[in-house]
Amino acid sequence: MQRPTRPNHMLPTFVYDKNRIAAFCDAVFSIAMTLLILEIEVPSSETLNTMEFSSILSNRIPSFIGFLVSFLVIALYWMSHLRIYKFVTTMSERLVWLNIFLLLFVVFIPFSTAIYVGDFYGTAPFVFYCLNLVFLGSFNYLIIRAIVQKEMGNNGLDKITGALLKFRALNAVFVWGFAAVLAPFAPNMARMAFILIFIFQFFGNRYFKKKIKTAQL
């Protein structure tokens, strides 16, 4: 006698609309970039009439620096998001949640920038800002790793490309983490540490270009 089959009690696997998620992420990135300009104080008419214009602008140099750096940081992560998403075929729930946490730290940047600019030469605000970027970079790496693992071989994604994308993501996490650790001991050097991102990426790109040429032989 054939035993009756038991009903499947496993939860269904949900697949989410890639286009809606991409559009939502683009909107959050753009809003965060726009909010940065609100942290630069607009001088009142009284201030404009009583102070020299050059003095007004010079007093806002830290705000302009914070705006420019954070604007470019968000732009770079948006570009990273664009690069990795062209390889996505389906959106799992795990990937959706990783995106949500990535966006959490994206929208947090205007706040951490305001804290940093409020005490531009202070150590604690700078470390706070760096930690925001460390968490942002970490979730960016987790998204890239999840997509590389899931989509390997799809849409032209190969091992070398996946390794390059993961290297770029970890590079930023390492440098901002290093800057946060260095800040209490060498604050001026810590503020210049972001240059290492471009130095490491330059040598990393050369390394992976050689690997690509070797694989094509």
N, C-alpha and C positions, 0 to 999 in steps of 0.2 A: 504493500500500500504506500502510495507516494505521500510524503509528509507535506502539509501545506506550507507554502513559502511565507516567511515572516515579512512583514512590511519593512521597508527601508526607513530606519529612523534617523539616518544621517541628514544633516542640514543641507539644503541646496547650495550650490556654488553660484554666487552672484557675479555677473560680468557687467561692468559699468561702461557707460558711453564715453569713449575716449575724447570725442570732440567737445562734449560738455565740460569735462574735467579740464581739458586744455584751455577752453575759453574762460572758465572760472579762475584758473591759475593766472592767466594773462591779466585778468581784471585786477586780481589782488596785487600782483607785481606792480602794475601801473599806478594803482591807488597809493601803495606804499611809497613809490618814487615821488608822487605828487605831494604827499604829506610832508616830505622832507623840507620843502620850501617854506612851510608854515612855521618852522622853527627859527627862521631868520626874522628878527624883529623889524617891523616896518617903522621907520622914524615918524614921529608926529610932526605936524606942521610947525609947532613951536620949536621942536628940536632942529628942524631944517632951517628955521629963521635965526636961531641963536648960535648954532655951531657951524663950523666949516664942514663942507661936504666931504672933504678928504678925511677929516677926523671921524665923521659918522661912519664912513666905509671902513676905516682902519679898526674901529672898535668892533666891527662885525667880521673881521678876518677869521677868527676861530669858527664862527657860524658858517662862513662860506667854505672853509676847509672841510668841516664836518659834512656839510651838504654835498660837496663834490665827491668826497671819498665814499660816502654811503650811497649816493646815486649810482656811482660806477660799480660798487659792490653788488647792489641789487641788479643792475644791468648785466653783470657778468654771470650771476646765478640764473637770470632769465635766459641768457644765451645757452648756458649749460642745460637748462630745462628743454630748450628747443632742440639741442643736439641729440639728447638721449631719447626724446619722445618720438623721433622719427622711426625708431626701431620697435616701438610698442605696437603689438597687434591686438591684445586684449588687456583690459584693466581689471585686476583682481581687487578684492576688498583690502588686502594687505597693502597694495600699492596706493590705493586711495587714502588709507590712513597715513602712510608715509608722506604723501603729498600734503595732507592736512597739517601735520606737524612741521613740515617744511615751511608752509605758509604762515604758521604761527610765529616762527622766528623771523620771517620776512616782515610781517606787519609790526613786529616788535622793534625793528631797526630805527624808525623815527623817534621812538622813546629813548632807546639807548644812545642814539646820537645826541639828543637834547641833554641827557645826563652828562655825556662826555664833553659837549661844548660848554655846558654850564660851569664846569671847572676844568678848563682845557688842559691845564698843566698838572692836574691832580692825578695820582696813581690809581686810586680806587675807581673813579669813573672810567678811566681808560681800560682797566681790567674788566669792568662790567661790559663795556662795549666789545672787547675782544671775545668774551665768553658768549655773547650773543652770536657773533660770527662763527665761533667754534661749533655751537649747537646747530646753526644754520648749515654750515658745511658738513656736519656729521649726517644730517638727514638727507642732504643732497647726495652724499656718498652712498647711503643706504638705498636710496631710490635707484641710483645707477647700478649698484651691485645686484639689486633685485631684478632689474630689467635685463642686465647682462646674463644672469643665471637663467632667466625664463625665456629670453628671446634669442639665445645664441644660435646663429645660423639663419635667422630670419632677417629679411630686409637688408642683407649685406653686413650684418653684425658678426664679426669674427673675433677670435681670441685677442689678437693684437689691438684692435680697436677698443674692445672692452677693457683691456688692461690700461690703455692710454687714458680712457675716460675716468677710470677709477684712480689712476695716478694723479690726474689733475684735481680731482675732488679731495683726495687725501692731502695733497700738497698744501691747499689753502687751510685745511683743518690744522695741520702740523704747524704752519707758520703763525697763525693767529694764536694757537695754544702756546707756542714758544714766546710770542710777544707778551702774553698775559703773565707767564712765569718770570720773564725777564724784567718786566716793568718795575717791581719794587726795588730792584738792585741797579738797573741802568735804564731809567725812564726815557732818556733821549734816544738810546739805541733801540729800545722797544718800539718807539713810535716810527722808526725807520725800518723795522723788521719786515714790513709788508713787501719791500723790494725783493726779498728772498723768494716770494711767490713767482715773480717773473724770471728770476735767475734759475730756480729749480725747473720751472716749466720750459725754459729755453733748452737746458741740457736734457730734460726728459723728452722733449720733442725730437731732438737729435738722436737719442737712443732708440726711440720707437720708429723713426724713419729708417734707421739702419736695419731694424728687425723686419720692417715691411719689405725693404729691398732684398734682404736675405731670403725671405719667404717666397718672393717672386722669382728667384733664380731657379 
